[in-house]
Amino acid sequence: MREVAVIGVGMSQWGELWRSSLRDLFVDAALAAVKDAGVDVKKIDSLVVGCMTSGLFTGQEHLGALMADYLGVKGIPATRVESACASGGVAFRTGFLEVASGMSDLVLVGGVEKMTDVSADQATRALSAASDFAYEAYNGITFPALYAMIARSHMERYGTTREQLALVAVKNHENALKNPKAQYHLKLSVEGVLKSVLVADPLRLMDCSPLTDGAAAAVLCPLEKAKKGAKRWVKVAGIGQATDTIALSSRPDPTWFEATSLAAQRAMRMAGVKPSGIDFAEVHDCFTIAEICAIEALGFCKPGEGGRFTEEGHTALGGSKPINTSGGLKAKGHPVGASGVAQIVELVEQLRGEAGDRKVKGARRGLAQNMGGTCGSAVVSILEKV
Amino acid sequence: MREVAVIGVGMSQWGELWRSSLRDLFVDAALAAVKDAGVDVKKIDSLVVGCMTSGLFTGQEHLGALMADYLGVKGIPATRVESACASGGVAFRTGFLEVASGMSDLVLVGGVEKMTDVSADQATRALSAASDFAYEAYNGITFPALYAMIARSHMERYGTTREQLALVAVKNHENALKNPKAQYHLKLSVEGVLKSVLVADPLRLMDCSPLTDGAAAAVLCPLEKAKKGAKRWVKVAGIGQATDTIALSSRPDPTWFEATSLAAQRAMRMAGVKPSGIDFAEVHDCFTIAEICAIEALGFCKPGEGGRFTEEGHTALGGSKPINTSGGLKAKGHPVGASGVAQIVELVEQLRGEAGDRKVKGARRGLAQNMGGTCGSAVVSILEKV
């Protein structure tokens, strides 16, 4: 298997963008990544598009061909992949295999979602397609409700506090203040989170990631070629993907993200590192409780200790294990198919020393954890400055 | 890149199956393929699911994790890919890369679609997500209308006759009579096709493939391992994928399937063969005109000669280039995400000499051409008995 490098990254604007279509967003991010890589877009020989549910949000499927055409590179192989909110992470792994296998030499991986052209009701319905529809969504259980059950279980089992959940949101919004690409630049307090509207007890509005229009992209090539010709590059040291039962009620422990744990083990084995060897991480904080469960499953702290680990400041910028320096899904925004690729963008910018005020000092190795549903699927990628 | 073999194939029942859900169909096909391969389902280390638009048909996305779980193999990496009606072909290529790269050793590739639980109106709307929605479907153009324009162009440019179109349907239904898995066992005459209901002039009902519930699956492993341990195996000699502008109005020539031509060139270069070296093929006859355009783009006859080539009997069972011995999409059925994988099933059965009354004598090399939309995307795979 050939070693793979990321030689360029880019993002579109993120937010409630009524003037930008799905294809506009994708092309904006793709061209930014191509420009960052310093390559000719016509040299791209394969495209992978991560998108969760453009059919339900916009009526449009067949995104591989559509995006290749609008990017001006029609003719090349172009594949759309979907794994709910892990679609971006799966796209990155699929692009990795294109290069690793030797099938392609210059691969563009993009993630995109256009979520705000429908009503909030329709959006909630579209997102519920990530659940086990026949058993969960069909019976009226939405994602805030599912994560509320996870949060309640975590609080009862481990004594995690409401304030600890709030601290995740406070920290991620603090980081987003330093990220010009974030959807929200909004200083939050614990009190502010606790006073926000109740969505699904115990989760409040400020525990939830927003609806976002946006796209992100990365350019991949063989590591050997990157070393010879690229301006800057970061190595893909490890990548792992895994699944779990998607219906929460069928899991032995709703607070344990087994797919994240498995994906992390696979990625870390491939990279030859342990959790202690990871300098910083972007994790899938679709709800505040999700970040707490994710850092436990990644092995950054013991099961049940995620709340305390957060409260002690370990996950803050400047802490022992900075988490979501970009602002995370919570504050940077969560265009579901794009989020996994945007995590890669943050890792690359950090490892290239371009993260400005949110820089993790001395960072050599970063990890991205992207998941679908209530972690029915997960992808973990480890990037290294070599 | 490792060489890859197909060591098992399987299909669910195909038809209007109100008692079978999306997951039932997938698991039926997957277990049939695993049984055919003679492997333990627990040994599968990666899953790829091709499905076009389960979100619009059933409300369910996140099919990778869902199918892995219902197949009893949760934990493994599982990816859903989509490229409209080429989703099955793209799934096969994605599974090929899993094995070729060395990432996985025993990969299950499945395609599935559950289309008959919605009204015909809703189904037409869901399928139109394969078009350039903003420019085509939004303005009321459905797929029968798009292919009708292709047919009209072909007739005017090349003198292709209404009867030649009908002969495609007659031939494919004739073949389906010999395929117990086909949705329709119905002897057709040219007169019968010409008397069927007009759908979009010049296309009539009997020019159109049906709505179908169904799934198909294949098991892939490295060729070296297949040679050592498999009961029977067929080599994946070549595989190519390509795209084109998906909006028909933006193409220089609506009768020329450029994506099919590009994908075929890539697959044939990889396999080291020319069109003359292909003994038989399954092509994407979603409408009768599609088969005519496909055999031209594949190089089996010259552009414009597909109608005459068909009329002269070359594409019939026993002809010089048998096409759609399975009955094709027209008569075997067209569960859109499954069709590309079912083409692989037919190739494998033919190459293993298990096609019964529809056997192509002396067949050593078969080709599958699967496409999305009006050939905005295409995958061509070449399988060989070695």
Contacts between the chains, C-beta under 8 A, distances in Angstrom:
chain1	res1	chain2	res2	distance
A	1	B	101	5.4
A	1	B	102	4.5
A	1	B	103	6.9
A	21	B	134	7.1
A	52	B	61	6.2
A	53	B	55	5.0
A	53	B	61	5.2
A	55	B	53	5.0
A	55	B	55	4.6
A	55	B	56	4.7
A	55	B	126	7.4
A	55	B	129	5.0
A	56	B	55	4.7
A	56	B	56	6.6
A	56	B	61	7.9
A	58	B	133	7.0
A	59	B	125	7.8
A	59	B	128	7.5
A	59	B	129	5.7
A	59	B	133	4.8
A	59	B	137	6.8
A	59	B	138	7.7
A	60	B	129	5.8
A	60	B	133	4.2
A	60	B	134	7.4
A	61	B	52	6.2
A	61	B	53	5.2
A	61	B	56	7.9
A	61	B	82	6.0
A	61	B	84	5.9
A	61	B	129	4.0
A	61	B	130	6.0
A	62	B	82	7.5
A	62	B	83	6.4
A	62	B	84	4.1
A	62	B	129	6.8
A	62	B	130	4.8
A	62	B	131	7.6
A	62	B	246	6.1
A	62	B	372	5.6
A	62	B	373	5.7
A	62	B	376	6.1
A	62	B	377	6.9
A	63	B	82	7.6
A	64	B	82	7.9
A	64	B	83	5.3
A	64	B	90	7.7
A	64	B	243	6.5
A	64	B	377	6.1
A	65	B	83	6.9
A	65	B	84	7.8
A	65	B	243	4.2
A	65	B	244	6.9
A	65	B	246	5.0
A	65	B	259	7.6
A	65	B	372	6.6
A	65	B	373	7.1
A	65	B	376	3.9
A	65	B	377	4.3
A	66	B	132	6.6
A	66	B	246	5.7
A	66	B	376	7.4
A	68	B	243	4.6
A	69	B	243	6.9
A	69	B	244	7.5
A	69	B	245	4.9
A	69	B	246	6.5
A	69	B	376	7.7
A	74	B	243	5.4
A	74	B	244	5.7
A	74	B	245	5.6
A	75	B	242	5.9
A	75	B	243	6.1
A	75	B	244	7.0
A	75	B	258	7.5
A	75	B	259	7.6
A	75	B	262	5.8
A	76	B	242	7.1
A	76	B	243	6.3
A	77	B	93	7.7
A	77	B	240	7.8
A	77	B	241	3.7
A	77	B	242	6.2
A	77	B	243	7.1
A	78	B	83	7.7
A	78	B	241	7.9
A	78	B	243	4.8
A	78	B	377	6.9
A	79	B	81	5.7
A	79	B	83	6.4
A	79	B	90	5.4
A	79	B	93	7.9
A	79	B	94	6.6
A	79	B	241	7.4
A	80	B	81	6.8
A	80	B	82	4.7
A	80	B	83	6.3
A	81	B	79	5.7
A	81	B	80	6.8
A	81	B	81	5.3
A	81	B	82	7.5
A	81	B	94	7.9
A	82	B	61	5.9
A	82	B	62	7.5
A	82	B	63	7.5
A	82	B	64	7.9
A	82	B	80	4.7
A	82	B	81	7.5
A	82	B	82	6.1
A	83	B	62	6.4
A	83	B	64	5.3
A	83	B	65	6.9
A	83	B	78	7.7
A	83	B	79	6.4
A	83	B	80	6.3
A	84	B	61	5.9
A	84	B	62	4.1
A	84	B	65	7.8
A	90	B	64	7.7
A	90	B	79	5.4
A	93	B	77	7.7
A	93	B	79	7.8
A	94	B	79	6.6
A	94	B	81	7.9
A	94	B	94	6.7
A	94	B	97	8.0
A	97	B	94	8.0
A	97	B	97	4.8
A	97	B	98	6.5
A	97	B	101	4.9
A	97	B	103	6.0
A	98	B	97	6.5
A	100	B	101	4.7
A	100	B	102	7.7
A	100	B	103	7.1
A	101	B	1	5.4
A	101	B	97	4.9
A	101	B	100	4.7
A	101	B	101	3.6
A	101	B	102	7.8
A	102	B	1	4.5
A	102	B	100	7.7
A	102	B	101	7.9
A	103	B	1	6.9
A	103	B	97	6.0
A	103	B	100	7.1
A	125	B	59	7.8
A	126	B	55	7.4
A	128	B	59	7.5
A	129	B	55	5.0
A	129	B	59	5.7
A	129	B	60	5.8
A	129	B	61	4.0
A	129	B	62	6.8
A	130	B	61	6.0
A	130	B	62	4.7
A	131	B	62	7.6
A	132	B	66	6.6
A	133	B	58	7.0
A	133	B	59	4.8
A	133	B	60	4.2
A	134	B	21	7.1
A	134	B	60	7.4
A	137	B	59	6.8
A	138	B	59	7.7
A	240	B	77	7.8
A	241	B	77	3.6
A	241	B	78	7.9
A	241	B	79	7.4
A	242	B	75	5.9
A	242	B	76	7.1
A	242	B	77	6.2
A	243	B	64	6.5
A	243	B	65	4.2
A	243	B	68	4.6
A	243	B	69	6.9
A	243	B	74	5.4
A	243	B	75	6.1
A	243	B	76	6.3
A	243	B	77	7.0
A	243	B	78	4.8
A	244	B	65	6.9
A	244	B	69	7.5
A	244	B	74	5.7
A	244	B	75	7.0
A	245	B	65	8.0
A	245	B	69	4.9
A	245	B	74	5.6
A	246	B	62	6.1
A	246	B	65	5.0
A	246	B	66	5.7
A	246	B	69	6.5
A	258	B	75	7.5
A	259	B	65	7.6
A	259	B	75	7.6
A	262	B	75	5.8
A	372	B	62	5.6
A	372	B	65	6.6
A	373	B	62	5.7
A	373	B	65	7.1
A	376	B	62	6.1
A	376	B	65	3.9
A	376	B	66	7.4
A	376	B	69	7.7
A	377	B	62	6.9
A	377	B	64	6.1
A	377	B	65	4.3
A	377	B	78	6.9
